[in-house]
Amino acid sequence: MRGYSMTTKIGIDAGGTLVKVAYLDNNNIEFRTFRSQQLDEVIKWITTNFERVEVCLTGGKSEILAQKLQGPTQTIVEFEATSKGVDYLANEQNLHFSNGFILANVGTGTSIHHMKDGKQERVIGSGVGGGTLLGLSYLVSGETEYEKIINLSLQGNRGNIDLKVEDIFEGAVPPISGDLTASNFGKLSKMMAEKPSKTDALASVIGLIGETVVTICIQVADTYQTSDILYIGSTLRSNSILAGIMNNYTKLRGKQPFFLENGEFSGAIGALLSI
């Protein structure tokens, strides 16, 4: 902090929705988050609190932020930074994957990687992610604040909107698990008879996102012959309903889910460790 003559190392992941910051304070990694529209606030925070800094940037808005910093900075490719950060956090949290694992980074969109022996390969991506959550939530409810959307969704019942396999078979034994979603937002006749509540709609939006991401990850895991899937990303931040859906659906599909504490800062940590 300001007043110390030492140089502070700062890693910044400047994403499409959030700017994640990881920095060293007394040899401990500390975290900060800003909205991506608040790049000037990031600069103000750095100049106000630190006299000398070494900064490494990653993420889609890193070039814009580097220009605003008006000083020497380093950059690292986002996928490489995330991989480094994930390896660091997994080791700190005693998570070890002998046969490799699938990494799903659920940010504004979702990026899916295969990781093994310290190496990462980006396999595929999806436009479904946190941006989808905010956009669809606004369309079905008019809400725009992330925290309020999550709190309202916790009160909702997806069963009033989503069609399950067991709903189709109506008491008969289905050939697959009856708990699987047959069609997200598929109960049209029920919705036409009685307009669903805002809370139900928001719960179903989050269900759609969680199950879509998990379904892609399951297919990638099968391709790479691993059963372990690690989920990180800012969309999981303080989002117990999404984490719960992804956890349960991954298990229902026969794979093992894992979640990293502070996983949304993986890119920023990787940038920090690159200094």
C-alpha positions, -999 to +999 in steps of 0.1 A: +000+000+000+010+037-004+038+046+019+059+015+013+089+018-010+087-017-023+073-026-057+038-042-057+031-069-082-004-068-097-021-092-121-052-080-139-077-100-159-097-074-179-127-093-191-159-084-210-180-080-178-156-077-149-120-067-142-105-091-118-073-081-099-049-102-079-020-085-060+006-093-034+002-078+000+027-090+026+033-121+005-005-129+005-025-128-027-054-104-023-083-098-047-104-069-061-132-067-086-144-039-108-170-037-136-154-035-171-170-001-175-149+012-146-114+010-161-107+046-148-116+033-113-090+006-117-064+031-126-074+054-097-072+024-072-037+015-084-023+051-083-040+059-050-028+028-031+006+019-046+038+040-052+055+015-075+039-014-094+047-041-118+016-050-138+008-080-160-024-079-180-046-105-196-082-105-210-101-089-238-098-053-225-061-056-215-049-034-244-073-006-235-063-008-198-025-008-207-030+024-226-047+040-196-020+029-172+006+050-191+035+029-179+054-003-187+032-034-185+035-070-194+008-091-211+000-128-212-024-148-233-057-153-215-057-191-218-022-194-205-029-171-176-060-190-166-041-223-168-014-210-145-040-196-121-060-228-120-028-249-114-019-226-085-054-227-069-058-264-074-025-271-057-034-247-028-067-265-023-052-300-026-070-309-058-050-333-080-061-349-112-039-378-123-058-384-155-063-348-165-096-329-164-119-306-183-119-269-173-149-248-180-144-211-175-179-196-173-174-158-178-193-136-201-193-166-224-178-201-217-144-214-227-137-251-223-103-267-221-086-300-216-058-298-190-032-325-182+003-325-168+004-287-166-006-282-203-039-269-216-057-272-248-087-250-257-113-274-271-144-254-277-163-223-265-199-213-262-217-180-262-238-192-232-225-177-200-228-147-177-237-124-205-266-148-214-277-148-177-279-110-176-295-106-211-321-133-207-329-122-172-336-087-184-359-100-212-380-122-189-380-100-158-367-065-165-340-070-138-304-059-145-286-062-112-267-095-108-272-099-071-309-092-073-313-117-102-296-144-082-316-137-050-349-138-069-340-170-088-335-188-055-372-183-048-383-197-081-395-231-092-382-244-126-409-271-125-435-245-136-415-238-168-391-266-177-403-299-191-387-329-176-384-364-191-408-377-165-434-352-176-434-366-211-437-403-200-465-395-175-459-424-150-443-448-174-407-458-168-385-436-191-354-451-208-333-423-193-334-405-160-368-388-155-350-359-137-333-349-169-346-317-186-364-327-218-370-290-229-359-258-211-389-235-211-409-263-226-441-262-206-458-238-230-494-249-223-489-244-186-473-210-191-502-200-215-527-210-189-510-192-161-481-167-167-451-178-147-437-157-120-406-136-123-388-158-099-397-190-118-385-174-151-352-164-136-347-198-120-353-214-155-328-190-171-301-201-148-311-237-153-308-233-191-273-218-187-261-244-162-274-274-181-261-262-215-226-257-202-225-290-184-238-309-215-210-295-236-185-304-209-198-339-206-192-344-244-157-330-242-149-352-211-161-383-230-138-373-259-108-370-237-117-400-215-118-382-182-145-381-156-134-349-138-148-314-147-136-283-130-158-252-131-146-217-126-156-182-137-172-149-125-207-162-133-203-187-104-195-159-080-220-158-052-243-179-074-253-209-054-282-218-076-260-221-107-233-239-089-259-263-075-274-270-109-240-276-124-229-298-096-261-320-096-264-322-134-228-332-138-232-360-113-265-370-130-246-373-162-220-396-146-191-372-141-174-356-111-177-318-107-152-296-089-153-260-080-123-238-071-125-212-043-116-179-059-117-196-093-130-165-110-095-149-103-076-176-121-066-154-150-055-125-127-035-150-105-019-164-136-009-129-148+004-121-113+025-153-113+040-143-147+057-112-133 
